[in-house]
Amino acid sequence: MSSVETVSALERRLNASIPQQAIRGEVATRLKKIGRTAKIAGFRPGKVPAKILEQHYGAQAHQEALGDALQRSFAEAAQLNNLRVAGYPQFEIKTNDLNADLIEYSATFEVYPEVVMGDLSGETVERLVYELTQADVDGTIATLRKQRAVFVPVDRAAQAEDQVRIDFVGRLDGEIFQGGEAKDYPFVLGVGRMLPEFEAAVTGMKAGETRSFDMTFPDDYHGKDVAGRQVTFTITLHRVEEPKLPEVDADFAESIGITDGDVGKLQDEIRANLQREVESRLKARNKEAAMEALLKVALFDLPKSLVEWEVQNLMQQAMRDMESRGMKVKDVRLPPELFTERAIKRIKLGLLSAELAQKHDLMAKPEQVRALVDHYAQSFDQPEEVVNWLYANSAQLQEMENLALERNVADWVTGQAKTADKAVSFKELMGN
């Protein structure tokens, strides 16, 4: 027999018992297994008498058997009482004598909430809109030209977009600090590789000039020795080089991947790629706006255990991302509260999406998944190979299915709420 108490909105306590007989058989089985390899002085493995095994390993076997019995008993009681358990239960043994005929216990745990959603008709979903223009295509080509620029020496003062080569020495309290000295150091003015004050000092210098200036490093500068401190730099400029952009011709088209050098094809391919990217970003941003509206009308709380798990998952993801960027994360301690709001959003949206998908038949359709797969594959040189790889990779295909589901939910939300179109600039759209 078992009973369930309501501790709080989402917390429950199950009270139940386990007959000792259900444990004894498991203890005997465990002892028999241990006896096959147990090493006890005076006996060969597999030949240890049962009584001796009981003396050495009985307590361990009983504890393990009791743990398994608790898990089984809890699972059966949860199913019998139609409990949707969230997280792991905390067990408490109520019986002092663990050899008693009946062992009583309690398990405290959380349950999933009933997903309750308010009225969406009062919410407004702002939908971003944008139409690709020839200026966007031209701007992309200009960027590609800059990326393929070669630098040629010029006899004039350095200005933005020039590449300069300098010697520099930085002194803190009269001493050269670590990382404060370099010879024939190249960098491009205006791309943000150096601090603004440093670039400002170099701008306007000519080859052969030397200049000294004071500069204060930002308080959050990665070099702790100089962060927030004033230093004195001496710079000698050796060379000024301006960028020479390639012509938009057959050679340029070939460098972009147009094998026959057709500039018209280059334009068409860039336009097609930009169109795909614009559509993807508009859908992503508009989906996000719809999901925010959905969150506003979510009228339920979340189990603490689910939030804690999701926070840990997000923290681990952040650590892996930092490692992939070459950062040393061994001693990094990320505050959990940085991830709490995002964790709550993800869990709520997951529960809401699952509920809506079931109620309104919003599960991903095979043709929707295929369309997403094809759209993704088009950005690769061998689209068909990417399609085959995705369909052979269950984890990656699941991501596509999840994306299709999210879009279905977002479309449903947009259909229930008010909508307002908002024009967005190309720069703003592509910069997010």
C-alpha positions in Angstrom: 0.0 0.0 0.0 1.1 3.6 -0.6 -0.2 7.1 -0.1 0.7 10.4 -1.6 0.9 13.7 0.2 0.8 17.2 -1.4 3.7 19.1 0.1 3.5 22.2 -2.2 2.2 23.1 -5.6 4.6 20.7 -7.4 6.2 18.8 -4.5 4.8 15.4 -3.4 5.7 12.8 -0.7 5.1 9.2 -1.3 4.7 6.9 1.8 5.1 3.2 1.1 6.7 0.0 2.4 8.8 -2.9 1.0 8.5 -6.5 2.4 11.8 -7.9 3.6 11.2 -11.0 1.5 11.5 -8.9 -1.7 15.0 -7.9 -0.6 16.3 -11.3 0.7 16.2 -13.0 -2.6 18.1 -10.2 -4.2 20.7 -10.2 -1.4 21.3 -14.0 -2.0 21.7 -13.4 -5.7 24.2 -10.6 -5.1 26.2 -12.6 -2.6 26.4 -15.5 -5.0 27.7 -13.2 -7.7 30.3 -11.6 -5.4 31.4 -15.1 -4.3 32.6 -16.0 -7.8 35.5 -13.5 -7.6 35.8 -12.6 -3.9 39.3 -12.9 -2.5 39.2 -14.0 1.2 42.2 -15.4 3.0 42.1 -19.2 3.2 39.6 -19.7 0.4 39.9 -19.9 -3.4 37.7 -17.6 -5.4 34.3 -19.4 -6.0 34.8 -21.7 -3.0 34.0 -19.2 -0.1 31.2 -20.6 2.2 28.0 -18.7 2.1 28.3 -17.8 5.9 31.7 -16.3 5.4 30.5 -14.3 2.4 27.6 -13.1 4.5 30.0 -11.9 7.2 32.2 -10.0 4.7 29.8 -8.7 2.2 26.3 -9.1 3.7 25.8 -5.5 4.7 27.0 -4.2 1.3 24.7 -6.6 -0.6 21.8 -5.7 1.6 22.3 -2.0 1.1 22.5 -2.4 -2.7 19.5 -4.6 -2.8 17.5 -2.2 -0.6 18.5 0.7 -3.0 17.2 -1.2 -6.0 14.1 -2.3 -4.2 13.4 1.4 -3.3 13.7 2.4 -6.9 11.4 -0.4 -8.1 8.8 0.3 -5.4 8.8 4.0 -6.1 8.5 3.5 -9.9 5.5 1.1 -9.4 3.8 3.4 -6.9 4.3 6.4 -9.2 2.8 4.6 -12.2 -0.1 3.3 -10.0 -0.8 6.9 -8.8 -0.4 8.4 -12.3 2.4 10.7 -11.1 4.6 12.5 -13.7 7.8 12.6 -11.7 10.3 15.4 -12.5 13.8 14.7 -11.3 15.0 12.2 -8.8 13.2 11.4 -5.5 14.8 11.9 -2.1 14.3 8.7 -0.1 14.0 8.5 3.7 13.9 5.1 5.5 11.4 5.2 8.3 12.1 1.7 9.8 15.1 1.7 12.2 15.7 -2.1 11.9 16.6 -2.8 8.3 16.0 -6.6 8.9 12.4 -6.0 9.9 9.7 -7.9 7.9 8.4 -4.6 6.5 10.6 -1.6 5.7 8.7 1.7 5.5 10.0 4.6 3.6 9.0 8.0 2.2 10.1 9.6 -1.1 9.9 13.3 -1.6 9.9 14.5 -5.2 8.5 17.0 -7.7 6.0 16.5 -10.5 5.6 18.1 -13.9 3.1 21.0 -13.8 -0.2 21.1 -15.6 0.5 23.3 -18.6 -1.9 26.2 -18.5 -1.8 28.9 -21.1 -3.6 32.2 -21.1 -5.3 34.1 -23.9 -3.0 34.9 -26.9 -5.5 37.2 -28.6 -4.4 40.1 -26.5 -0.7 39.7 -27.4 1.0 41.3 -30.4 3.7 39.5 -32.3 6.0 41.9 -34.1 7.1 40.4 -37.4 10.2 41.6 -39.1 10.1 42.0 -42.9 12.8 42.7 -45.4 13.2 42.6 -49.2 16.7 41.8 -50.6 18.0 44.5 -52.9 20.8 44.8 -55.5 22.6 47.1 -53.1 22.9 44.2 -50.7 24.4 42.0 -53.4 26.8 44.8 -54.3 27.7 45.4 -50.7 28.5 41.7 -50.3 30.7 41.7 -53.3 32.5 44.8 -51.9 33.1 42.9 -48.7 34.5 39.9 -50.6 36.8 42.3 -52.5 38.1 43.7 -49.2 38.8 40.2 -47.9 40.9 39.5 -51.0 42.7 42.8 -51.0 46.5 43.0 -51.3 48.5 45.8 -49.5 50.9 47.9 -51.5 53.3 50.5 -50.0 52.4 54.2 -50.2 54.3 57.4 -49.3 51.7 59.2 -47.2 50.3 59.4 -43.7 48.5 56.3 -42.3 44.7 56.3 -42.5 41.8 54.0 -41.8 42.0 50.6 -43.7 45.8 51.0 -44.2 48.1 48.2 -43.0 51.0 49.6 -41.0 54.2 48.0 -39.7 55.6 49.3 -36.5 58.0 48.8 -33.6 56.5 49.7 -30.2 57.6 49.7 -26.6 55.2 50.2 -23.7 56.5 51.2 -20.2 54.6 51.0 -16.9 56.3 53.1 -14.2 59.4 53.3 -16.5 59.7 49.5 -17.0 58.7 47.5 -20.1 55.7 45.4 -19.1 54.9 41.9 -20.4 53.6 41.9 -23.9 54.5 45.6 -24.2 57.2 45.3 -26.9 57.2 44.2 -30.6 59.3 44.6 -33.7 57.9 45.0 -37.3 54.4 44.4 -36.0 51.6 44.5 -38.7 48.0 45.5 -38.2 45.2 47.2 -40.2 43.9 50.4 -38.9 40.1 50.5 -38.2 39.4 46.8 -37.8 39.6 46.9 -34.0 42.6 44.7 -33.5 44.3 47.3 -31.3 42.8 49.6 -28.7 41.3 52.8 -30.1 43.8 55.2 -28.3 46.6 53.1 -29.8 45.2 53.3 -33.3 44.5 57.0 -32.9 48.2 57.6 -32.1 49.4 55.7 -35.2 46.9 57.4 -37.6 48.5 60.3 -39.3 52.1 59.0 -38.9 54.4 58.5 -41.9 57.1 56.0 -42.5 60.2 56.8 -40.5 58.3 58.8 -37.8 58.6 58.1 -34.1 55.9 59.1 -31.6 55.5 58.7 -27.8 52.1 59.0 -26.0 50.4 58.1 -22.8 47.5 55.7 -22.7 45.3 54.2 -20.0 44.2 50.6 -20.4 40.5 49.7 -19.8 39.7 48.4 -16.3 38.6 45.1 -17.8 41.6 44.6 -20.0 42.8 41.0 -20.1 46.3 41.9 -19.1 45.8 42.3 -15.3 49.2 44.0 -14.8 48.2 47.0 -16.9 44.4 46.9 -16.6 43.2 50.4 -15.5 46.8 51.7 -15.5 48.4 54.5 -17.5 51.4 53.4 -19.7 53.7 55.2 -22.0 54.2 53.9 -25.6 56.9 54.8 -28.1 56.1 53.9 -31.7 58.3 53.9 -34.8 56.4 53.4 -38.0 58.3 51.6 -40.8 55.7 51.2 -43.6 52.3 52.3 -44.7 50.4 50.1 -47.1 47.0 50.8 -48.7 44.6 48.0 -49.8 44.3 47.3 -53.5 41.0 45.7 -54.3 40.7 43.0 -57.0 38.6 43.8 -60.1 35.3 42.0 -60.4 36.3 39.9 -63.3 36.7 36.2 -64.3 39.7 35.7 -61.9 37.7 37.2 -59.0 34.7 35.0 -59.8 36.9 31.9 -59.9 38.4 32.8 -56.5 34.8 32.8 -55.1 34.2 29.3 -56.6 32.6 30.1 -60.0 34.7 27.6 -62.0 34.0 29.2 -65.4 34.6 32.7 -64.2 31.2 34.0 -65.2 30.6 37.2 -63.3 26.8 37.0 -63.9 26.8 33.6 -62.2 28.7 35.1 -59.3 26.0 37.7 -58.9 23.2 35.1 -59.1 24.9 32.8 -56.6 25.5 35.6 -54.1 21.9 36.8 -54.4 20.6 33.2 -53.9 22.8 32.7 -50.8 21.8 36.1 -49.4 18.1 35.3 -50.0 18.4 32.0 -48.1 20.2 33.7 -45.3 17.7 36.6 -45.1 14.8 34.1 -45.1 16.4 32.0 -42.3 17.1 35.0 -40.1 13.6 36.5 -40.6 12.1 33.1 -39.6 14.4 32.8 -36.6 13.7 36.3 -35.4 10.0 36.0 -36.0 9.9 32.6 -34.3 11.6 34.1 -31.3 9.0 36.9 -31.1 6.2 34.4 -31.3 7.8 32.3 -28.5 8.1 35.4 -26.3 4.4 36.0 -26.7 3.8 32.4 -25.8 5.9 32.8 -22.6 3.9 35.8 -21.6 0.7 33.8 -21.3 2.3 30.7 -19.7 0.5 30.4 -16.3 2.4 27.6 -14.5 5.5 27.1 -12.4 8.4 24.8 -13.0 9.9 22.1 -10.8 13.2 23.3 -9.2 14.9 20.1 -10.1 14.3 20.7 -13.9 15.5 24.2 -13.7 18.7 23.1 -11.8 19.4 20.4 -14.4 18.9 22.8 -17.3 21.2 25.4 -15.6 23.9 22.7 -15.3 23.5 21.8 -19.0 23.8 25.4 -20.1 26.9 25.9 -17.9 28.5 22.8 -19.4 27.7 24.1 -22.9 29.2 27.5 -22.1 32.4 25.8 -20.8 32.7 23.6 -23.9 32.2 26.7 -26.0 35.0 28.5 -24.1 37.3 25.5 -24.5 36.6 25.4 -28.3 37.7 29.1 -28.4 41.0 28.2 -26.8 40.2 29.5 -23.4 41.5 27.7 -20.3 38.5 26.7 -18.2 40.0 24.5 -15.6 39.7 27.1 -12.8 36.7 29.0 -14.2 33.6 29.1 -12.0 30.5 30.4 -13.8 27.7 31.7 -11.5 24.6 29.5 -12.0 22.3 32.6 -11.7 23.7 33.7 -15.1 21.8 30.8 -16.7 18.6 30.6 -14.6 16.4 32.9 -16.8 17.5 31.1 -20.0 16.9 27.7 -18.4 13.4 28.6 -17.3 12.6 29.9 -20.8 13.8 26.7 -22.5 11.9 24.4 -20.1 8.7 26.4 -20.4 8.9 26.5 -24.1 9.6 22.8 -24.3 6.5 22.0 -22.2 4.3 24.5 -24.0 5.4 23.2 -27.5 4.8 19.6 -26.5 1.3 20.4 -25.2 0.4 22.5 -28.2 1.8 19.9 -30.7 -0.4 17.2 -29.1 -3.5 19.4 -28.9 -3.3 21.0 -32.4 -1.4 18.4 -34.4 1.7 20.5 -34.8 4.3 17.7 -34.9 6.9 18.0 -37.6 5.8 16.5 -40.9 8.3 14.5 -43.1 8.0 17.0 -45.9 8.7 19.9 -43.5 11.8 18.2 -42.2 13.0 17.5 -45.8 12.5 21.1 -46.8 14.7 22.2 -43.8 17.3 19.6 -44.7 17.4 20.7 -48.3 17.6 24.4 -47.3 20.5 23.7 -45.0 22.3 21.5 -47.5 22.2 24.2 -50.2 24.9 26.2 -48.4 27.4 23.4 -49.0 29.3 22.5 -52.2 27.9 18.9 -52.3 24.3 19.3 -51.1 23.2 15.7 -51.8 26.0 14.4 -49.6 24.9 16.6 -46.8 21.3 15.5 -47.2 22.4 11.8 -47.0 24.6 12.5 -44.0 21.8 14.2 -42.1 19.3 11.4 -42.7 22.0 8.9 -41.6 22.6 10.9 -38.4 19.7 10.5 -35.9 20.9 13.3 -33.6 21.2 15.8 -36.4 17.9 14.8 -38.0 16.2 15.2 -34.6 17.5 18.8 -34.5 15.7 19.4 -37.8 12.5 17.8 -36.5 12.7 20.0 -33.4 13.2 23.1 -35.6 10.2 22.2 -37.7 8.1 21.7 -34.6 9.1 25.0 -33.2 8.2 26.7 -36.5 4.8 25.0 -36.4 4.2 26.2 -32.9 5.4 29.8 -33.8 3.0 29.8 -36.8 0.1 28.7 -34.6 0.9 31.4 -32.0 1.1 34.0 -34.7 -2.3 32.9 -36.0 -3.8 33.3 -32.5 -2.2 36.7 -31.6 -2.3 40.1 -33.2 0.6 40.8 -35.6 2.4 44.0 -36.6 4.9 44.1 -39.4 8.2 46.0 -38.9 10.7 46.8 -41.6 14.3 46.0 -40.6 17.5 47.1 -42.3 19.9 44.6 -44.0 22.7 45.5 -41.5 20.5 45.0 -38.5 19.1 41.7 -39.8 22.5 40.2 -40.8 24.3 41.6 -37.7 22.2 39.4 -35.3 
